[in-house]
Amino acid sequence: MAGPVIGSDVEAIGAARRYAEAIADGVIERDRSGAVPVEALAALDASGLLGITVPAEHGGADVSPVTLAEVVRVIAAVDPAIAQVPQGHFLFADVLAGWGTTAQQRRLFADMLAGARFGSGLAERGGRHAQDLRTRLRPDGDGLRLDGIKYYSTGSITARWIGVTALDGAGRLVLAFVERHAPGVTVDDDWDVMGQRATVSGTTTLRGVPVDPDLVIPYYQAFEGPQQLGARAQLVHAAIQVGIAGGALRDAGAFVRDRARPFFEAARGGWVETAAQDPHTILRYGRLATRVRAAEQLLAWAAGQLDEIGRRPWDAREAARGSLAVAQAKAFGSEIAAEVASDLFALSGASAADERHDLSRHWRNARTHASHDPVDWKYHHVGNFHLNDALPPNHGQI
């Protein structure tokens, strides 16, 4: 069912807050079960948020990167797994805006505005470069067919469309859009990890899948010159980590105020009556709160850099400026998320480890999400630029 069409940045942030509030009560059950979060994702599809990056000329709000980051951060502070589901969707909107034909844009942007979600069919195992892809798009009569296996297919199991990267007959990287329930498409729920469980990022198998030739984009063209696809995609990941940090801090504060008992030495000495009055707890919480705020501000600054540069930077140094800004926000946000999610237990005491509270999900989510994109390489590119004036690589991961 089509949801509302969001028309502005202010509307987008308001919709994100309402959606986050609506799914908050189910976050622990989603984390524990690892089942497909059908209701939460249906609500996302109906929220209007899937269309917020659609260009204005196609009826979308075309929100700024600052707003996109805030939308994702707000949702991730409640459920970062759900916040990750549309990451590929927003990437595909950018690819369409920059490299899609007018007919492709008209057709697929209309679907996005109507609540159609695009799942991710990008990742494979065993390769290091795009040229290593094993998924192939081959001619078949007057049409095309896809064959291959994709992993970490975030959001695909309940998507309307799946964006699949493949090599065409000339060995070039292309992006093909196929219907989730097209013949030959199988999406498994074999996602069995310690965190980000509700993404259900299982395996997608493509066996002779028919592809409309009019729904294939020459993706290789995006990387023949300066681009911000990688930076904008990484901005969403950075917002997820910063959201995890904020959610962990929020839950730590609530537990200390409402449930934790003061350490017996402080209580016996008559220094404090509640855990929230413990001077060590106050100090640690204040330090964490400051670092979370720093991560939020760094995220907003990085998003602002992308807003200034625009979707199509005019030269490599401008593209590098955006990529490195997001790299800093992503690296720092990942560190802070893990730190707060771990220190939550130092603040809250042994009772916080009781599984009924499921507070370990913050650390499990932070570590699972960050494991796909090493922080050290982010800092490496930042340092290499400042020390040696070396531009970061021109690919979709930075």
C-alpha positions as a Python dict, from the first residue, in 0.01 Angstrom:
ca = {
    (1, 'M'): (0, 0, 0),
    (2, 'A'): (135, 341, -96),
    (3, 'G'): (224, 568, 191),
    (4, 'P'): (240, 946, 207),
    (5, 'V'): (477, 1134, -21),
    (6, 'I'): (708, 1333, 203),
    (7, 'G'): (768, 1681, 65),
    (8, 'S'): (1040, 1839, 278),
    (9, 'D'): (1333, 1783, 508),
    (10, 'V'): (1125, 1878, 811),
    (11, 'E'): (857, 1627, 717),
    (12, 'A'): (1120, 1356, 671),
    (13, 'I'): (1264, 1402, 1019),
    (14, 'G'): (919, 1408, 1172),
    (15, 'A'): (825, 1087, 989),
    (16, 'A'): (1145, 920, 1109),
    (17, 'R'): (1069, 1010, 1470),
    (18, 'R'): (716, 877, 1446),
    (19, 'Y'): (832, 557, 1282),
    (20, 'A'): (1107, 501, 1539),
    (21, 'E'): (859, 547, 1821),
    (22, 'A'): (616, 304, 1657),
    (23, 'I'): (872, 20, 1633),
    (24, 'A'): (1043, 78, 1970),
    (25, 'D'): (840, -174, 2171),
    (26, 'G'): (933, -463, 1943),
    (27, 'V'): (1309, -414, 1927),
    (28, 'I'): (1400, -678, 2188),
    (29, 'E'): (1178, -943, 2034),
    (30, 'R'): (1317, -869, 1687),
    (31, 'D'): (1670, -902, 1818),
    (32, 'R'): (1600, -1227, 2002),
    (33, 'S'): (1401, -1403, 1735),
    (34, 'G'): (1607, -1322, 1428),
    (35, 'A'): (1285, -1370, 1232),
    (36, 'V'): (1190, -1159, 934),
    (37, 'P'): (1045, -835, 1084),
    (38, 'V'): (753, -827, 845),
    (39, 'E'): (539, -578, 1036),
    (40, 'A'): (819, -332, 1108),
    (41, 'L'): (931, -336, 745),
    (42, 'A'): (576, -300, 616),
    (43, 'A'): (544, 7, 838),
    (44, 'L'): (871, 140, 693),
    (45, 'D'): (740, 89, 340),
    (46, 'A'): (422, 277, 431),
    (47, 'S'): (600, 563, 610),
    (48, 'G'): (698, 763, 303),
    (49, 'L'): (1065, 752, 407),
    (50, 'L'): (1169, 538, 111),
    (51, 'G'): (1110, 828, -124),
    (52, 'I'): (1292, 1106, 59),
    (53, 'T'): (1600, 1103, -167),
    (54, 'V'): (1404, 1091, -493),
    (55, 'P'): (1487, 1406, -696),
    (56, 'A'): (1235, 1686, -685),
    (57, 'E'): (1174, 1670, -1060),
    (58, 'H'): (1040, 1320, -1007),
    (59, 'G'): (816, 1418, -715),
    (60, 'G'): (1047, 1344, -422),
    (61, 'A'): (1169, 1562, -139),
    (62, 'D'): (1536, 1525, -245),
    (63, 'V'): (1636, 1581, 117),
    (64, 'S'): (1984, 1699, 204),
    (65, 'P'): (2251, 1454, 323),
    (66, 'V'): (2220, 1620, 663),
    (67, 'T'): (1855, 1519, 679),
    (68, 'L'): (1922, 1170, 545),
    (69, 'A'): (2185, 1114, 815),
    (70, 'E'): (1948, 1239, 1084),
    (71, 'V'): (1663, 1018, 960),
    (72, 'V'): (1885, 711, 976),
    (73, 'R'): (2037, 810, 1311),
    (74, 'V'): (1693, 856, 1470),
    (75, 'I'): (1578, 511, 1358),
    (76, 'A'): (1910, 345, 1445),
    (77, 'A'): (1896, 480, 1800),
    (78, 'V'): (1587, 258, 1841),
    (79, 'D'): (1667, -34, 1607),
    (80, 'P'): (1987, -15, 1400),
    (81, 'A'): (1901, -337, 1217),
    (82, 'I'): (1586, -183, 1075),
    (83, 'A'): (1779, 137, 1000),
    (84, 'Q'): (2022, -63, 788),
    (85, 'V'): (1756, -223, 571),
    (86, 'P'): (1709, 76, 333),
    (87, 'Q'): (2082, 151, 299),
    (88, 'G'): (2101, -15, -41),
    (89, 'H'): (1770, 143, -136),
    (90, 'F'): (1911, 493, -86),
    (91, 'L'): (2224, 398, -281),
    (92, 'F'): (2013, 281, -575),
    (93, 'A'): (1820, 608, -569),
    (94, 'D'): (2152, 789, -609),
    (95, 'V'): (2262, 561, -892),
    (96, 'L'): (1934, 618, -1072),
    (97, 'A'): (1958, 993, -1025),
    (98, 'G'): (2308, 1008, -1167),
    (99, 'W'): (2326, 735, -1429),
    (100, 'G'): (1975, 613, -1501),
    (101, 'T'): (1789, 693, -1820),
    (102, 'T'): (1483, 915, -1812),
    (103, 'A'): (1261, 611, -1861),
    (104, 'Q'): (1433, 421, -1579),
    (105, 'Q'): (1403, 718, -1347),
    (106, 'R'): (1038, 773, -1428),
    (107, 'R'): (947, 409, -1367),
    (108, 'L'): (1155, 327, -1059),
    (109, 'F'): (1129, 659, -878),
    (110, 'A'): (751, 629, -905),
    (111, 'D'): (777, 290, -736),
    (112, 'M'): (995, 432, -458),
    (113, 'L'): (746, 710, -392),
    (114, 'A'): (471, 448, -377),
    (115, 'G'): (657, 258, -103),
    (116, 'A'): (844, -2, -306),
    (117, 'R'): (1166, -99, -129),
    (118, 'F'): (1479, -202, -315),
    (119, 'G'): (1687, -475, -151),
    (120, 'S'): (2061, -520, -188),
    (121, 'G'): (2218, -773, -422),
    (122, 'L'): (2572, -636, -424),
    (123, 'A'): (2805, -843, -208),
    (124, 'E'): (2980, -1164, -306),
    (125, 'R'): (3240, -1380, -137),
    (126, 'G'): (3589, -1455, -260),
    (127, 'G'): (3655, -1145, -469),
    (128, 'R'): (3840, -823, -400),
    (129, 'H'): (3739, -609, -697),
    (130, 'A'): (3434, -552, -915),
    (131, 'Q'): (3608, -752, -1187),
    (132, 'D'): (3601, -1054, -955),
    (133, 'L'): (3222, -1073, -955),
    (134, 'R'): (3090, -1414, -1045),
    (135, 'T'): (2737, -1297, -1115),
    (136, 'R'): (2686, -1268, -1489),
    (137, 'L'): (2430, -1093, -1706),
    (138, 'R'): (2406, -1287, -2030),
    (139, 'P'): (2206, -1246, -2352),
    (140, 'D'): (1912, -1480, -2400),
    (141, 'G'): (1722, -1431, -2722),
    (142, 'D'): (1582, -1080, -2720),
    (143, 'G'): (1636, -1043, -2346),
    (144, 'L'): (1886, -1098, -2067),
    (145, 'R'): (1930, -1343, -1780),
    (146, 'L'): (2114, -1326, -1449),
    (147, 'D'): (2309, -1606, -1283),
    (148, 'G'): (2496, -1585, -954),
    (149, 'I'): (2489, -1589, -575),
    (150, 'K'): (2481, -1280, -354),
    (151, 'Y'): (2549, -1262, 19),
    (152, 'Y'): (2454, -1005, 284),
    (153, 'S'): (2137, -932, 87),
    (154, 'T'): (2007, -676, 333),
    (155, 'G'): (1637, -606, 300),
    (156, 'S'): (1589, -828, -3),
    (157, 'I'): (1370, -1093, 156),
    (158, 'T'): (1070, -859, 176),
    (159, 'A'): (1168, -612, -97),
    (160, 'R'): (974, -525, -411),
    (161, 'W'): (1290, -501, -621),
    (162, 'I'): (1650, -619, -583),
    (163, 'G'): (1942, -424, -725),
    (164, 'V'): (2201, -676, -848),
    (165, 'T'): (2556, -601, -959),
    (166, 'A'): (2693, -824, -1233),
    (167, 'L'): (2938, -833, -1519),
    (168, 'D'): (2792, -809, -1865),
    (169, 'G'): (2918, -990, -2175),
    (170, 'A'): (3196, -734, -2217),
    (171, 'G'): (3312, -776, -1857),
    (172, 'R'): (3172, -439, -1749),
    (173, 'L'): (3008, -371, -1414),
    (174, 'V'): (2634, -319, -1446),
    (175, 'L'): (2344, -283, -1206),
    (176, 'A'): (2029, -474, -1293),
    (177, 'F'): (1695, -437, -1119),
    (178, 'V'): (1491, -754, -1087),
    (179, 'E'): (1165, -820, -913),
    (180, 'R'): (1200, -996, -580),
    (181, 'H'): (960, -1271, -686),
    (182, 'A'): (1081, -1306, -1043),
    (183, 'P'): (1133, -1665, -1164),
    (184, 'G'): (1474, -1792, -1057),
    (185, 'V'): (1515, -1559, -757),
    (186, 'T'): (1552, -1725, -416),
    (187, 'V'): (1621, -1523, -101),
    (188, 'D'): (1705, -1732, 206),
    (189, 'D'): (1672, -1639, 572),
    (190, 'D'): (2011, -1798, 650),
    (191, 'W'): (2132, -1493, 841),
    (192, 'D'): (2266, -1630, 1170),
    (193, 'V'): (2490, -1374, 1341),
    (194, 'M'): (2524, -1221, 1685),
    (195, 'G'): (2395, -873, 1594),
    (196, 'Q'): (2194, -673, 1338),
    (197, 'R'): (1974, -980, 1326),
    (198, 'A'): (1657, -810, 1202),
    (199, 'T'): (1827, -712, 876),
    (200, 'V'): (1788, -1081, 778),
    (201, 'S'): (2075, -1031, 532),
    (202, 'G'): (2062, -1381, 388),
    (203, 'T'): (2175, -1535, 62),
    (204, 'T'): (2019, -1451, -273),
    (205, 'T'): (2049, -1712, -546),
    (206, 'L'): (1988, -1611, -908),
    (207, 'R'): (1934, -1889, -1159),
    (208, 'G'): (1847, -1782, -1511),
    (209, 'V'): (1654, -1481, -1383),
    (210, 'P'): (1489, -1288, -1669),
    (211, 'V'): (1599, -924, -1679),
    (212, 'D'): (1432, -639, -1862),
    (213, 'P'): (1709, -479, -2074),
    (214, 'D'): (1553, -142, -1996),
    (215, 'L'): (1629, -194, -1625),
    (216, 'V'): (2006, -228, -1656),
    (217, 'I'): (2234, 64, -1563),
    (218, 'P'): (2599, 89, -1680),
    (219, 'Y'): (2727, 107, -1323),
    (220, 'Y'): (3091, 115, -1434),
    (221, 'Q'): (3036, 468, -1564),
    (222, 'A'): (2982, 592, -1208),
    (223, 'F'): (3345, 520, -1123),
    (224, 'E'): (3504, 657, -1437),
    (225, 'G'): (3513, 1003, -1282),
    (226, 'P'): (3466, 1176, -945),
    (227, 'Q'): (3161, 1045, -757),
    (228, 'Q'): (2994, 1064, -419),
    (229, 'L'): (2809, 732, -430),
    (230, 'G'): (3052, 574, -187),
    (231, 'A'): (3050, 869, 50),
    (232, 'R'): (2670, 891, 54),
    (233, 'A'): (2639, 516, 111),
    (234, 'Q'): (2897, 532, 390),
    (235, 'L'): (2710, 827, 544),
    (236, 'V'): (2417, 594, 610),
    (237, 'H'): (2650, 345, 777),
    (238, 'A'): (2804, 623, 986),
    (239, 'A'): (2457, 734, 1097),
    (240, 'I'): (2377, 377, 1203),
    (241, 'Q'): (2684, 363, 1428),
    (242, 'V'): (2613, 705, 1580),
    (243, 'G'): (2255, 597, 1636),
    (244, 'I'): (2372, 284, 1818),
    (245, 'A'): (2591, 500, 2041),
    (246, 'G'): (2300, 727, 2128),
    (247, 'G'): (2064, 439, 2192),
    (248, 'A'): (2313, 265, 2421),
    (249, 'L'): (2370, 588, 2616),
    (250, 'R'): (1995, 640, 2651),
    (251, 'D'): (1938, 287, 2781),
    (252, 'A'): (2237, 309, 3014),
    (253, 'G'): (2102, 627, 3167),
    (254, 'A'): (1754, 481, 3211),
    (255, 'F'): (1893, 168, 3376),
    (256, 'V'): (2114, 364, 3616),
    (257, 'R'): (1829, 593, 3717),
    (258, 'D'): (1552, 335, 3744),
    (259, 'R'): (1704, -7, 3816),
    (260, 'A'): (2068, -9, 3922),
    (261, 'R'): (2169, -19, 4286),
    (262, 'P'): (2458, 189, 4421),
    (263, 'F'): (2786, 10, 4484),
    (264, 'F'): (2785, -116, 4841),
    (265, 'E'): (3093, 83, 4950),
    (266, 'A'): (2935, 412, 4844),
    (267, 'A'): (2599, 320, 4997),
    (268, 'R'): (2747, 189, 5323),
    (269, 'G'): (2956, 500, 5361),
    (270, 'G'): (2646, 713, 5336),
    (271, 'W'): (2778, 894, 5032),
    (272, 'V'): (2492, 810, 4797),
    (273, 'E'): (2138, 682, 4806),
    (274, 'T'): (2103, 591, 4439),
    (275, 'A'): (2330, 458, 4167),
    (276, 'A'): (2282, 782, 3974),
    (277, 'Q'): (2451, 972, 4259),
    (278, 'D'): (2769, 766, 4251),
    (279, 'P'): (3050, 1009, 4158),
    (280, 'H'): (3231, 751, 3947),
    (281, 'T'): (2912, 675, 3755),
    (282, 'I'): (2844, 1044, 3704),
    (283, 'L'): (3196, 1100, 3571),
    (284, 'R'): (3186, 804, 3333),
    (285, 'Y'): (2840, 888, 3205),
    (286, 'G'): (2937, 1251, 3149),
    (287, 'R'): (3242, 1145, 2952),
    (288, 'L'): (3037, 909, 2736),
    (289, 'A'): (2764, 1168, 2679),
    (290, 'T'): (3025, 1415, 2558),
    (291, 'R'): (3177, 1164, 2318),
    (292, 'V'): (2836, 1069, 2180),
    (293, 'R'): (2760, 1436, 2120),
    (294, 'A'): (3095, 1474, 1944),
    (295, 'A'): (3007, 1178, 1718),
    (296, 'E'): (2670, 1333, 1638),
    (297, 'Q'): (2827, 1666, 1551),
    (298, 'L'): (3095, 1500, 1337),
    (299, 'L'): (2822, 1311, 1151),
    (300, 'A'): (2628, 1631, 1087),
    (301, 'W'): (2946, 1808, 972),
    (302, 'A'): (3033, 1526, 729),
    (303, 'A'): (2679, 1530, 591),
    (304, 'G'): (2712, 1906, 546),
    (305, 'Q'): (3025, 1853, 339),
    (306, 'L'): (2833, 1622, 107),
    (307, 'D'): (2554, 1877, 84),
    (308, 'E'): (2801, 2141, -31),
    (309, 'I'): (2964, 1912, -286),
    (310, 'G'): (2644, 1770, -435),
    (311, 'R'): (2580, 1432, -595),
    (312, 'R'): (2828, 1493, -879),
    (313, 'P'): (3154, 1655, -762),
    (314, 'W'): (3341, 1848, -1031),
    (315, 'D'): (3686, 1712, -956),
    (316, 'A'): (3870, 1441, -764),
    (317, 'R'): (3972, 1666, -474),
    (318, 'E'): (3612, 1767, -410),
    (319, 'A'): (3509, 1403, -416),
    (320, 'A'): (3792, 1325, -173),
    (321, 'R'): (3676, 1601, 61),
    (322, 'G'): (3337, 1435, 95),
    (323, 'S'): (3474, 1082, 121),
    (324, 'L'): (3728, 1170, 390),
    (325, 'A'): (3476, 1367, 594),
    (326, 'V'): (3242, 1069, 601),
    (327, 'A'): (3534, 836, 674),
    (328, 'Q'): (3611, 1037, 987),
    (329, 'A'): (3249, 1030, 1101),
    (330, 'K'): (3218, 658, 1032),
    (331, 'A'): (3542, 562, 1206),
    (332, 'F'): (3482, 777, 1513),
    (333, 'G'): (3115, 681, 1536),
    (334, 'S'): (3204, 311, 1522),
    (335, 'E'): (3453, 347, 1806),
    (336, 'I'): (3212, 542, 2023),
    (337, 'A'): (2927, 298, 1959),
    (338, 'A'): (3141, 6, 2077),
    (339, 'E'): (3270, 204, 2375),
    (340, 'V'): (2930, 314, 2501),
    (341, 'A'): (2775, -27, 2441),
    (342, 'S'): (3053, -186, 2648),
    (343, 'D'): (3070, 76, 2924),
    (344, 'L'): (2694, 47, 2965),
    (345, 'F'): (2762, -254, 3188),
    (346, 'A'): (3029, -75, 3392),
    (347, 'L'): (2773, 196, 3460),
    (348, 'S'): (2478, -29, 3531),
    (349, 'G'): (2626, -315, 3730),
    (350, 'A'): (2574, -689, 3720),
    (351, 'S'): (2195, -673, 3703),
    (352, 'A'): (2220, -516, 3357),
    (353, 'A'): (2358, -846, 3226),
    (354, 'D'): (2021, -1015, 3289),
    (355, 'E'): (1905, -1135, 2948),
    (356, 'R'): (1553, -1008, 2998),
    (357, 'H'): (1686, -654, 2943),
    (358, 'D'): (1870, -752, 2622),
    (359, 'L'): (2117, -467, 2672),
    (360, 'S'): (2391, -670, 2506),
    (361, 'R'): (2223, -603, 2172),
    (362, 'H'): (2386, -260, 2155),
    (363, 'W'): (2738, -404, 2162),
    (364, 'R'): (2646, -695, 1935),
    (365, 'N'): (2489, -460, 1682),
    (366, 'A'): (2782, -218, 1690),
    (367, 'R'): (3042, -488, 1642),
    (368, 'T'): (2849, -678, 1376),
    (369, 'H'): (2781, -368, 1172),
    (370, 'A'): (3137, -235, 1199),
    (371, 'S'): (3298, -567, 1109),
    (372, 'H'): (3210, -523, 741),
    (373, 'D'): (3410, -203, 706),
    (374, 'P'): (3737, -184, 909),
    (375, 'V'): (3787, 143, 1097),
    (376, 'D'): (4164, 127, 1044),
    (377, 'W'): (4126, 175, 670),
    (378, 'K'): (3914, 484, 727),
    (379, 'Y'): (4183, 638, 944),
    (380, 'H'): (4448, 523, 697),
    (381, 'H'): (4294, 719, 411),
    (382, 'V'): (4244, 1026, 630),
    (383, 'G'): (4604, 1014, 751),
    (384, 'N'): (4746, 944, 406),
    (385, 'F'): (4569, 1247, 267),
    (386, 'H'): (4686, 1486, 538),
    (387, 'L'): (5042, 1352, 549),
    (388, 'N'): (5106, 1269, 184),
    (389, 'D'): (4832, 1449, -9),
    (390, 'A'): (4716, 1107, -133),
    (391, 'L'): (4355, 1098, -251),
    (392, 'P'): (4145, 803, -136),
    (393, 'P'): (4054, 535, -391),
    (394, 'N'): (3759, 599, -619),
    (395, 'H'): (3525, 315, -529),
    (396, 'G'): (3196, 261, -351),
    (397, 'Q'): (3334, 185, -4),
    (398, 'I'): (3464, 530, 86),
}
